[in-house]
């Protein structure tokens, strides 16, 4: 009841203003077009009157006979003489006309008569007095009739029959007066009175059937059909959109004004179907976008008010029948003018059905999804089949309308696609926005509508926001990884961004949309990485807590996240290089850096985790990250070998990061393994001495590997890195091993590092000697 009263107040305040402003704007456009046509006709008439009569044609004078003369050859280098007789005679001046046209007389100024500003075309006073006043007056009269009937009903002034008769007489009187005004060329007055009369007739018939029960539902259906047909016929015959709009507004506001707070869904939905059938009839002869929009907006408002106030599971059948009936009507109404050949396909022929389908989807989800998931999927299949049949109808009637045919097929595929997540029970609002966003972008490019493209981006932004702030956390209890509804919903949003990027690629209609494909693809990819990371983290935490194996599952979570970010970074980097997209390359390098930081921190935080040397999850995960960094360096160097002078050499940076990552992970692994003793890590004593020796040996071996790689690949940077690591090893032996390690471990460190450095010197000596021998 509260919802109906609020809607009634809203409509009472807004509808008269909307009707006045909308009709004023529409008629202002029509008047400007008519004035332009009148000016063109007047200019054509003036041009015909001012054109002078053509002078009489004079017979051409006979040309003088030219006698040929013998041509004497001129000496070389002398130009030939010019024959005077061969030149044409000068053109004779045309004779003056015998009758001269008198000049136009200058009109004498009228003295003493002030200029009347009211007579000017487009004058504001004239617009207000002739148009706005009649439209506002007609709307107020309809409201007055409705409130009078309601007031009389509440106070029992007159009987129900008398009330209905008074309403009918008032409506007929307004129709008769409007027709008389039309015959006397008072066009605007006629339209306002006719529209008001339609509304009064609607009020009276609805009251006679639903509240006073003077006539049954079938008779009321017939009478309302006649009133609707009369109003639409008058509007179509007079080509008067205001009559159609006012009639429709009066029909929409009728149930609100005469509402008694009871659930009369059957009568309400039947009444709205009759009203919208009249709008469908108008579509056969006129293409009135405003009428379609007003009819659907009013229908949706009334349906929403009834749904919020009276819907219950017991009324599910009535709610579904009304919802599907309105869907079928409003996907057909904007297409009928195109099929009839009255107009070419326009954006609203696809955009209005898309809005209608979205509203139908949302209400159908609220009605069916919880207990009748199969029924909801079946309803979506019915919607898809309706658009498919409409596409076939358009193709048969107007095969040249490729855009409209493609739009209907796309809408059919949209609802067919939505049927799958509906059957799986995914979140309806998020999935609907994820599907609607690319569809709006496609329609916006198809019909060259920037507003539709902007709307698609906004809708995708809403879906992105819901994934980040509404769906989190994805899981609150133990779940099946990967194959669950929450992850599927969020991945659909990520894929929607990819589809939108594909739609925008190659269709850069304006300057602002040149980078739109890159932005959409980047957001979709990052959203997919984020959702997958949340899924991995949730599974590790919940499963570890449920199985009481927190450490094991925490290590598994770290490794999976590192591998995910490393693979995603390589994919972003590769895509950015292939598509010459700088943001994608930056995102790829950032993800690789995030993976390397995670690998280093995970090994530090899990130093006390037992495991075999090398063959354990953390070490293998770190090696995978280092290999990914090295692969990124190779890929970048192969696809973009040339760098601008002074710019950062990305392949070198990635290769250095890979070496540092490998060195750090190897160091932590050797220290962890040799520091363990008796099932725990020893931070002092024998275990600490062994660990320090292992680190020194690891660094020496790593330096040898770098040196070998530098010689094999002929890269001095690797050899210099080996020298730096050997120097760092020397510093460690002197400062750490000699002060902390036992004597046997100190001896091993010194001897081992010394032998390695001597071996390096020997290798360099052999290389220098070999080069000297070749030179000799």
KOLKEGU-665637 format. One line per 2 residues: their letters; for each residue x, y, z of C-alpha. Coordinates in steps of 0.25 Angstrom, whole numbers. Each point is the difference from the previous one (the first is absolute). Example, Ala and Ser with C-alpha at 12.3 -4.5 7.8 and 13.67 -1.06 7.14 Angstrom:
2
AS	49/-18/31 ~ 6/14/-2 .
//
This chain:
776
XX	0/0/0 ~ 11/10/3 .
XX	7/-3/-13 ~ -13/3/-8 .
XX	-2/13/8 ~ 14/4/-3 .
XX	-1/-3/-14 ~ -13/7/-1 .
XX	6/13/6 ~ 12/-1/-10 .
XX	-9/-2/-12 ~ -9/11/5 .
XX	12/10/1 ~ 9/-5/-12 .
XX	-10/-4/-11 ~ -6/14/-3 .
XX	13/6/0 ~ 6/-11/-9 .
XX	-11/0/-9 ~ 0/16/-2 .
XX	15/0/-2 ~ 1/-12/-9 .
XX	-11/4/-9 ~ 5/14/0 .
XX	14/-4/-5 ~ -6/-10/-10 .
XX	-9/11/-6 ~ 11/10/0 .
XX	8/-9/-9 ~ -12/-2/-9 .
XX	-3/14/-1 ~ 15/4/-4 .
XX	0/-11/-11 ~ -14/6/-5 .
XX	6/14/0 ~ 12/-4/-7 .
XX	-8/-7/-11 ~ -9/13/-1 .
XX	12/8/-2 ~ 6/-9/-11 .
XX	-14/0/-7 ~ 0/16/1 .
XX	14/1/-5 ~ -3/-9/-12 .
XX	-13/8/-3 ~ 8/13/1 .
XX	11/-5/-10 ~ -11/-4/-10 .
XX	-6/14/0 ~ 13/8/0 .
XX	5/-8/-12 ~ 1/10/-12 .
XX	-6/-4/-14 ~ 11/-4/-10 .
XX	2/9/-11 ~ -4/-4/-14 .
XX	10/-8/-8 ~ 6/8/-11 .
XX	4/-8/-13 ~ 15/-1/-1 .
XX	7/9/-10 ~ 6/-8/-11 .
XX	15/-1/1 ~ 8/7/-11 .
XX	5/-10/-10 ~ 15/-3/1 .
XX	7/-2/-13 ~ 12/-9/2 .
XX	13/6/-4 ~ 13/-8/-4 .
XX	9/-1/12 ~ 15/4/-3 .
XX	10/-8/9 ~ 6/9/10 .
XX	15/0/2 ~ 5/-8/11 .
XX	-1/6/14 ~ -11/10/-4 .
XX	-14/-2/6 ~ -11/-2/-9 .
XX	-9/13/-3 ~ -13/1/6 .
XX	-12/1/-9 ~ -10/11/3 .
XX	-11/-6/-8 ~ 1/-13/8 .
XX	-4/6/13 ~ -14/0/4 .
XX	-8/12/0 ~ -3/7/13 .
XX	-13/-4/7 ~ -12/9/-1 .
XX	-5/7/12 ~ -14/-5/3 .
XX	-11/11/-2 ~ -7/6/11 .
XX	-14/-5/3 ~ -11/9/-5 .
XX	-8/0/13 ~ 8/3/13 .
XX	-3/-6/13 ~ -4/11/10 .
XX	8/0/13 ~ -7/-4/12 .
XX	-6/11/8 ~ 5/2/14 .
XX	-10/-2/10 ~ -3/11/9 .
XX	2/-2/15 ~ -12/-1/9 .
XX	1/11/10 ~ -7/-1/13 .
XX	-3/-15/0 ~ 10/-7/10 .
XX	5/-14/-4 ~ -7/-11/6 .
XX	9/-10/6 ~ -11/-11/2 .
XX	-1/-1/-16 ~ 14/-5/-1 .
XX	3/-15/-3 ~ 5/-8/11 .
XX	-3/11/10 ~ 0/-5/15 .
XX	-13/6/3 ~ -7/-6/-12 .
XX	6/-14/4 ~ -5/1/14 .
XX	-13/6/-3 ~ -4/-10/-11 .
XX	7/-13/3 ~ 5/-1/15 .
XX	-13/6/5 ~ -9/-10/-7 .
XX	9/-12/3 ~ 1/3/15 .
XX	-15/3/1 ~ -4/-13/-7 .
XX	9/-8/10 ~ -5/8/12 .
XX	-14/-3/-5 ~ 2/-15/0 .
XX	6/1/14 ~ -12/7/4 .
XX	-10/-10/-5 ~ 8/-11/6 .
XX	0/7/14 ~ -14/3/-1 .
XX	-4/-14/-3 ~ 8/-5/12 .
XX	-5/11/9 ~ -14/-3/-4 .
XX	2/-14/3 ~ 5/2/14 .
XX	-11/10/4 ~ -11/-7/-7 .
XX	-5/12/-7 ~ -6/-7/-12 .
XX	-2/-14/-4 ~ 10/-8/-8 .
XX	-8/1/-13 ~ -1/15/0 .
XX	15/1/3 ~ 4/-8/-12 .
XX	-10/7/-9 ~ 5/13/4 .
XX	14/-4/-3 ~ -4/-6/-13 .
XX	-7/13/-4 ~ 12/9/4 .
XX	9/-9/-9 ~ -10/1/-11 .
XX	-2/15/1 ~ 15/2/0 .
XX	1/-9/-13 ~ -11/8/-7 .
XX	6/13/4 ~ 14/-4/-5 .
XX	-6/-5/-13 ~ -7/13/-2 .
XX	13/8/3 ~ 7/-9/-10 .
XX	-10/4/-11 ~ 3/15/3 .
XX	15/-2/-1 ~ 3/1/15 .
XX	9/-12/-1 ~ 7/1/13 .
XX	-13/3/8 ~ -6/-12/-7 .
XX	11/-10/3 ~ 0/4/15 .
XX	-15/-1/2 ~ 0/-14/-8 .
XX	11/-5/9 ~ -8/4/12 .
XX	-12/-6/-5 ~ 7/-14/-2 .
XX	5/1/15 ~ -14/3/5 .
XX	-6/-12/-7 ~ 11/-9/5 .
XX	-3/4/14 ~ -15/-2/-1 .
XX	0/-14/-7 ~ 11/-5/10 .
XX	-8/5/12 ~ -13/-6/-5 .
XX	6/-14/-2 ~ 11/-1/12 .
XX	-7/8/11 ~ -15/1/-2 .
XX	-2/-13/-8 ~ -10/6/-9 .
XX	6/-8/-12 ~ 7/-13/0 .
XX	15/-1/-4 ~ -3/-4/-14 .
XX	-9/12/-3 ~ 10/9/6 .
XX	11/-6/-8 ~ -8/3/-13 .
XX	-3/14/4 ~ 15/3/4 .
XX	4/-6/-13 ~ -10/9/-7 .
XX	5/12/7 ~ 15/-4/-3 .
XX	-3/-2/-14 ~ -8/13/-1 .
XX	12/8/6 ~ 11/-6/-8 .
XX	-9/1/-13 ~ -2/15/3 .
XX	15/2/3 ~ 4/-8/-13 .
XX	-10/7/-9 ~ 4/13/5 .
XX	15/-4/1 ~ -1/6/14 .
XX	10/-6/10 ~ -5/8/12 .
XX	-14/-6/-1 ~ 7/-14/0 .
XX	9/4/12 ~ -11/6/8 .
XX	-9/-11/-3 ~ 10/-10/5 .
XX	4/8/12 ~ -15/1/4 .
XX	-1/-15/-2 ~ 12/-2/9 .
XX	-4/9/11 ~ -14/-6/1 .
XX	3/-12/9 ~ 8/9/9 .
XX	-11/10/2 ~ -11/-10/2 .
XX	9/-10/9 ~ -8/-5/12 .
XX	12/-8/6 ~ -5/-13/-5 .
XX	8/-11/-8 ~ -7/1/-14 .
XX	12/-5/-8 ~ -9/-7/-10 .
XX	-8/12/-4 ~ 13/9/1 .
XX	8/-9/-10 ~ -12/-2/-9 .
XX	-2/15/0 ~ 15/3/-3 .
XX	0/-10/-11 ~ -12/7/-7 .
XX	7/13/2 ~ 13/-5/-6 .
XX	-7/-7/-12 ~ -5/14/-4 .
XX	15/5/0 ~ 3/-12/-8 .
XX	-11/4/-10 ~ 6/14/-1 .
XX	13/-6/-4 ~ -6/-6/-12 .
XX	-2/14/-6 ~ 10/9/8 .
XX	13/0/6 ~ -1/7/13 .
XX	12/-3/9 ~ -6/8/11 .
XX	-13/-8/1 ~ 8/-13/1 .
XX	8/5/11 ~ -11/6/8 .
XX	-9/-12/-2 ~ 11/-9/5 .
XX	5/9/12 ~ -14/0/5 .
XX	-3/-14/-2 ~ 13/-4/8 .
XX	-3/10/11 ~ -14/-6/2 .
XX	6/-14/0 ~ 11/3/9 .
XX	-10/7/10 ~ -9/-12/0 .
XX	11/-10/1 ~ 6/8/13 .
XX	-14/1/6 ~ -7/-13/-3 .
XX	9/-11/-6 ~ 0/-13/8 .
XX	4/-14/-5 ~ -15/-3/-1 .
XX	-1/11/-11 ~ 12/-5/-8 .
XX	-8/-5/-12 ~ -7/14/-2 .
XX	13/7/2 ~ 7/-8/-11 .
XX	-11/1/-10 ~ 0/15/1 .
XX	15/1/0 ~ 1/-9/-13 .
XX	-12/7/-7 ~ 7/14/2 .
XX	13/-6/-5 ~ -6/-5/-13 .
XX	-8/13/-2 ~ 12/9/2 .
XX	10/-7/-8 ~ -10/0/-12 .
XX	-5/15/1 ~ 13/7/-4 .
XX	3/-11/-12 ~ -14/2/-6 .
XX	2/13/-7 ~ 13/-6/-7 .
XX	-8/-12/-4 ~ -11/8/-6 .
XX	10/9/-7 ~ -4/13/7 .
XX	15/2/5 ~ 13/-6/-1 .
XX	7/-7/12 ~ 3/9/11 .
XX	8/-2/13 ~ -12/-1/9 .
XX	-5/-12/-8 ~ 11/-8/7 .
XX	2/9/13 ~ -14/0/5 .
XX	-1/-16/-2 ~ 13/-1/8 .
XX	-5/9/11 ~ -13/-8/0 .
XX	8/-14/0 ~ 8/5/12 .
XX	-12/4/8 ~ -7/-13/-3 .
XX	13/-8/3 ~ 1/7/14 .
XX	-14/-2/4 ~ 0/-15/-5 .
XX	12/-2/8 ~ -7/5/13 .
XX	-12/-9/-3 ~ 6/-13/-5 .
XX	14/-1/3 ~ -1/-5/15 .
XX	-10/-11/-2 ~ -2/-2/-15 .
XX	14/1/-6 ~ -4/-8/-12 .
XX	-12/9/-3 ~ 9/12/0 .
XX	9/-6/-10 ~ -12/-4/-8 .
XX	-5/14/0 ~ 13/5/-5 .
XX	0/-10/-11 ~ -14/5/-4 .
XX	5/15/0 ~ 12/-5/-9 .
XX	-10/-7/-9 ~ -9/12/-1 .
XX	12/9/-5 ~ 4/-11/-10 .
XX	-14/0/-6 ~ 0/15/-1 .
XX	13/-1/-7 ~ -6/-9/-10 .
XX	-12/8/-2 ~ 9/13/-3 .
XX	8/-8/-9 ~ -12/-5/-8 .
XX	-7/14/0 ~ 12/9/-2 .
XX	13/-8/-3 ~ 8/13/-2 .
XX	-1/4/15 ~ 13/-8/4 .
XX	2/8/12 ~ -13/-3/6 .
XX	1/-15/-4 ~ 13/0/7 .
XX	-5/7/12 ~ -11/-10/2 .
XX	9/-12/-2 ~ 10/6/10 .
XX	-12/2/10 ~ -4/-15/-2 .
XX	14/-4/3 ~ 1/8/12 .
XX	-12/-6/7 ~ 5/-14/-5 .
XX	13/3/7 ~ -7/5/12 .
XX	-8/-13/1 ~ 13/-8/3 .
XX	4/8/13 ~ -15/1/4 .
XX	0/-15/0 ~ 12/-1/8 .
XX	-5/10/10 ~ 10/11/-2 .
XX	-2/14/6 ~ -11/7/-10 .
XX	3/14/2 ~ 15/-1/-3 .
XX	-1/-10/-12 ~ -11/9/-6 .
XX	9/12/1 ~ 12/-8/-6 .
XX	-9/-4/-12 ~ -7/13/-2 .
XX	13/8/0 ~ 6/-6/-13 .
XX	-13/0/-6 ~ -2/15/2 .
XX	14/2/-6 ~ -3/-8/-12 .
XX	-13/7/-2 ~ 6/13/2 .
XX	11/-3/-11 ~ -11/-6/-9 .
XX	-9/12/0 ~ 11/11/2 .
XX	-6/3/14 ~ 10/6/10 .
XX	-10/0/11 ~ -2/-15/-1 .
XX	16/-2/0 ~ 1/8/12 .
XX	-11/-7/7 ~ 7/-14/-3 .
XX	12/5/6 ~ -7/5/12 .
XX	-8/-13/2 ~ 13/-8/-1 .
XX	6/9/11 ~ -12/-3/9 .
XX	3/-15/-2 ~ 15/2/3 .
XX	-4/8/13 ~ -9/-12/4 .
XX	11/-10/-2 ~ 9/8/9 .
XX	-9/5/11 ~ -13/-8/0 .
XX	5/-14/-3 ~ 12/0/10 .
XX	3/-9/7 ~ -3/-10/-11 .
XX	-2/-12/10 ~ -3/0/15 .
XX	0/-15/1 ~ 7/-12/-6 .
XX	-3/-1/-15 ~ 4/-8/-13 .
XX	12/7/-6 ~ -3/6/-15 .
XX	-13/-7/-2 ~ -9/10/9 .
XX	-10/11/-3 ~ 7/11/6 .
XX	13/-2/-8 ~ -8/-2/-13 .
XX	-8/13/2 ~ 13/8/2 .
XX	7/-6/-12 ~ -12/3/-9 .
XX	2/15/4 ~ 15/-2/-4 .
XX	-4/-6/-13 ~ -10/11/-3 .
XX	11/10/1 ~ 8/-9/-10 .
XX	-12/0/-10 ~ -3/15/2 .
XX	15/2/-4 ~ -2/-9/-12 .
XX	-12/8/-4 ~ 7/13/1 .
XX	12/-4/-7 ~ 1/5/-15 .
XX	-13/9/3 ~ 7/12/6 .
XX	-11/10/-3 ~ 5/12/7 .
XX	13/5/6 ~ -4/-4/15 .
XX	-2/-14/-4 ~ 13/-3/-7 .
XX	6/-6/13 ~ -13/-6/5 .
XX	3/-14/-5 ~ 13/0/7 .
XX	-6/5/13 ~ -11/-10/-1 .
XX	9/-12/-2 ~ 9/5/11 .
XX	-11/1/10 ~ -6/-13/-4 .
XX	14/-7/1 ~ 3/6/13 .
XX	-14/-3/6 ~ 2/-15/-4 .
XX	13/-1/7 ~ -6/7/12 .
XX	-11/-10/0 ~ 9/-12/-2 .
XX	9/5/11 ~ -12/2/10 .
XX	-5/-14/-3 ~ 14/-7/3 .
XX	2/8/13 ~ -14/-3/4 .
XX	2/-15/-3 ~ 13/-1/7 .
XX	-5/7/13 ~ -13/-7/1 .
XX	5/-14/-3 ~ 12/2/9 .
XX	-9/4/11 ~ -10/-11/-2 .
XX	11/-11/-2 ~ 9/5/11 .
XX	12/1/-10 ~ 2/15/0 .
XX	15/0/-3 ~ -2/-10/-12 .
XX	-11/7/-6 ~ 7/14/2 .
XX	12/-5/-7 ~ -9/-5/-12 .
XX	-7/13/0 ~ 13/8/-1 .
XX	5/-9/-12 ~ -13/1/-8 .
XX	-1/15/2 ~ 15/1/-5 .
XX	-3/-8/-12 ~ -13/7/-3 .
XX	6/14/0 ~ 13/-5/-8 .
XX	-9/-6/-11 ~ -9/12/0 .
XX	12/9/-1 ~ 6/-7/-12 .
XX	-14/0/-7 ~ -2/15/2 .
XX	15/3/-4 ~ -2/-9/-13 .
XX	-13/7/-3 ~ 5/14/2 .
XX	12/-3/-9 ~ -9/-6/-11 .
XX	-10/11/1 ~ 10/11/2 .
XX	-8/3/13 ~ 8/7/11 .
XX	-9/-1/11 ~ -1/-15/-2 .
XX	15/-1/0 ~ 1/8/13 .
XX	-11/-9/6 ~ 8/-13/-4 .
XX	13/5/6 ~ -8/4/13 .
XX	-6/-14/1 ~ 14/-6/-2 .
XX	6/9/11 ~ -12/-4/9 .
XX	3/-15/-2 ~ 15/2/3 .
XX	-3/8/13 ~ -10/-11/4 .
XX	10/-11/-3 ~ 11/7/8 .
XX	-10/3/12 ~ -6/-14/0 .
XX	14/-6/2 ~ 3/9/11 .
XX	-13/-2/8 ~ 1/-15/-2 .
XX	14/-2/4 ~ -4/-10/11 .
XX	-8/-9/-10 ~ 7/-13/-1 .
XX	2/-7/-14 ~ 10/-6/-9 .
XX	11/8/-6 ~ -4/6/-13 .
XX	-12/-9/-2 ~ -10/8/8 .
XX	-11/9/-4 ~ 6/13/4 .
XX	13/-1/-7 ~ -6/-6/-13 .
XX	-10/12/1 ~ 11/10/1 .
XX	8/-7/-12 ~ -13/1/-8 .
XX	-1/15/3 ~ 15/2/-4 .
XX	-2/-8/-13 ~ -12/9/-3 .
XX	8/13/2 ~ 11/-6/-9 .
XX	-11/-4/-11 ~ -5/14/1 .
XX	13/6/-3 ~ 2/-9/-12 .
XX	-14/3/-5 ~ 2/15/1 .
XX	13/-1/-6 ~ -5/-8/-12 .
XX	-12/8/-3 ~ 5/14/3 .
XX	15/-1/-1 ~ 2/15/-3 .
XX	-1/10/12 ~ 0/15/0 .
XX	13/7/4 ~ 0/3/14 .
XX	-12/-9/3 ~ 1/-12/10 .
XX	4/-13/-7 ~ -12/-9/5 .
XX	6/-13/-4 ~ 13/3/8 .
XX	-9/4/12 ~ -8/-13/-1 .
XX	12/-9/-2 ~ 7/7/12 .
XX	-12/-2/9 ~ -1/-15/-4 .
XX	15/-2/4 ~ -3/7/13 .
XX	-12/-8/3 ~ 7/-13/-3 .
XX	12/4/9 ~ -9/4/11 .
XX	-9/-12/0 ~ 12/-9/-1 .
XX	7/7/12 ~ -13/-2/9 .
XX	-2/-14/-5 ~ 14/-5/4 .
XX	0/8/13 ~ -14/-6/4 .
XX	4/-14/-3 ~ 14/-1/7 .
XX	-5/8/12 ~ -10/-11/3 .
XX	3/-10/10 ~ -9/-9/8 .
XX	-12/5/-7 ~ 2/14/4 .
XX	9/12/-5 ~ 12/3/8 .
XX	4/15/0 ~ 13/-2/8 .
XX	10/-11/2 ~ 2/-12/-10 .
XX	-12/3/-9 ~ 4/15/-2 .
XX	14/-4/-3 ~ -4/-10/-11 .
XX	-10/10/-6 ~ 10/11/-1 .
XX	10/-9/-7 ~ -12/-5/-9 .
XX	-3/15/-4 ~ 15/2/-3 .
XX	1/-12/-9 ~ -14/4/-7 .
XX	6/14/-3 ~ 13/-6/-6 .
XX	-8/-10/-9 ~ -9/11/-4 .
XX	11/9/-4 ~ 7/-12/-8 .
XX	-14/-2/-7 ~ 0/15/-4 .
XX	14/0/-5 ~ -3/-12/-8 .
XX	-12/6/-6 ~ 7/13/-3 .
XX	11/-7/-8 ~ -10/-9/-7 .
XX	-9/12/-4 ~ 11/9/-1 .
XX	-6/10/9 ~ 9/8/9 .
XX	-11/4/9 ~ -2/-14/5 .
XX	15/-1/3 ~ 0/13/7 .
XX	-11/-5/9 ~ 8/-13/3 .
XX	11/9/4 ~ -9/8/9 .
XX	-6/-12/7 ~ 14/-6/2 .
XX	4/13/7 ~ -12/0/8 .
XX	3/-15/4 ~ 14/5/4 .
XX	-6/11/9 ~ -9/-10/6 .
XX	11/-10/3 ~ 8/11/7 .
XX	-11/6/8 ~ -9/-11/3 .
XX	6/-14/-2 ~ 13/3/7 .
XX	-7/6/12 ~ -11/-9/2 .
XX	3/-14/-6 ~ 8/-11/7 .
XX	14/-2/-5 ~ -4/-12/-9 .
XX	-11/8/-7 ~ 9/12/-1 .
XX	11/-8/-6 ~ -9/-6/-11 .
XX	-6/14/-3 ~ 14/6/-2 .
XX	5/-12/-8 ~ -12/-1/-9 .
XX	-1/15/-3 ~ 15/1/-3 .
XX	0/-12/-9 ~ -12/6/-8 .
XX	7/13/-2 ~ 13/-7/-4 .
XX	-8/-8/-10 ~ -6/13/-5 .
XX	14/6/-2 ~ 5/-13/-7 .
XX	-12/1/-10 ~ 3/14/-3 .
XX	15/-3/-2 ~ -3/-11/-10 .
XX	-10/9/-8 ~ 10/11/-1 .
XX	11/-10/-4 ~ -9/-6/-10 .
XX	-3/13/-6 ~ 15/4/-1 .
XX	3/-13/-7 ~ -11/2/-11 .
XX	5/14/-2 ~ 15/-5/-2 .
//
